[in-house]
Amino acid sequence: MNKLSDEEKYRLLNLSSQVASVYPSLLRLEELIFAQAKRTPNAISVQDNTVQWTYSELQEKIKLYTRHLCSIKHTGIIAIVLDRR
């Protein structure tokens, strides 16, 4: 049984195209995450069936991986492969 009018369906389905997010173009992804962690450290940032991290926890993971990558002696590109499940 369909309780929505055609107009209501159209508005709901096209709502995401009307939402605008403005990101500072000069900030890197980790800078945006760190800023969000400062504002809402306990809010959920990443979640799937097996793991859930707050912005504070995600920030710590980023710092850990950054320290590890910076300790590697390299002269080229480092590839990072993640399981997308």
C-alpha angles and dihedrals in degrees: 000000000000115000099173123090119231089254092052091049091050092050094048094046093048097041093098092058089057096053110095124196120190116205123186103254094214096056123094121227094257090052090055090048092048091050090050090047089055092051099040110011095167098046117110112259104168128024138162135148094292109027140039124185131184120220089258091054091046090051090053091049090051091050091049094051091043091054090048094049092046090054092058114096106226141153100196145026122326114212120212117201120194130187108244095189 
